[in-house]
Amino acid sequence: MLNPSCHASAFSAKFLLSVASVLALGAATLMPARADIKIGFQVPLTGPAATDGKSAQIAGQMAVEDINAAGGVLGQKLELVTYDDQAKSDQAIFTANKLIGEDGVKLVVNGSYSASGRAAAPVFQQAGVVMIAAYGVHPDITKAGDYMFRLVHLGPPQGAATALYIGKTLGFKKVSTITMDNDYGQATMDGFLEATGKYGIEVLNKYSYSLKDRQFGSIVASVKRDNPDAVYATGYFFTGGPLVSQLRAAGITVPIIGSQAFDSEKFIEIAGPAADGTYIIDSFDRDRKDESLQKFFAGFKTRAGYSPEGVAAITYSAFKLMADGIKRANSADPAKVRDALAATKDFPLLEGNMNGFNSLHEMIMPISVNVIKDGKFKSAGEITDLTAFAPPEK
């Protein structure tokens, strides 16, 4: 027969243990879980910009995976929240509102074209969301407000740097220009045209085309009549490829200088041997002896099946910079991240060392130039006169 006092003691112990377990469980439910830090990502996965969008998406995923594999940020993992904006203004606004309202995102990378970036920027600014535009170049993106940043030289400074390079480095004085008639093409060409007088460049004629154009017969015939020293063209790789191919087929042998968005393996694939000799302004040095760049290059090629282009490198760098901003802010609070990003100095991008941002959060950094030789991108130097293509302060 059991001793009653022993039975009571055993019951009391069990009761106390149960109470302690309940209290512990209650305390655990009251303590918030360590949530991931959400990073919104707008990228064109369908439509005419889908090729660039795919590259940007792969690069963004690689960046987040690399950051998380290294321990994340502030002890938390980054969670990528991706939406297809189709590189369209209406979709950019729609997906921006979804990121804010449905996903509760406070930090965003826009890996899309200028039309998307300039449409989304005011939405994010009003909501106090930090946005880094990876490669959208229209001035209105950063003019939307102090939560906006840009990690590529905006269009007019790219154009001004091109005038310097053509007039001083290459020494050409008579130029025909061909402009893609959209935000990116026009903004970049505007910067070029404004700077030509500084370098003694005469613009023989100006031609334009639409984003949908792939046949350039009348423009090619006119350029041939111009007999220029060089041709400067703005556009994307999928317009630049056919344009350069048709210029060469018509017997135009002078150097062709292309804008930043020519920077793609697809440009070489489309233009074929005609691509050789084309200069690309604001490209990046693929052979630069940098461990991070070479690791990214190899990893991207393994994953994508092709070599990365400028949009991929810039997008990867945008995520790395955002993570660094969170770390320096010691917080994912957007106002604190904004202030940390604004104070960035000497940050190592894949494309090279960024000096920092100006008061309008425009990037300050030398501009790299590539030339295509034997079907490959080769460094043609840097444009280092920062005052010649200084971004606006307001």
Order of alpha helices (4+ residues) and beta strands (2+ residues): alpha-beta-alpha-beta-alpha-beta-alpha-beta-alpha-beta-alpha-beta-alpha-beta-alpha-beta-alpha-beta-alpha-beta-alpha-alpha-alpha-beta-beta-beta-beta-beta
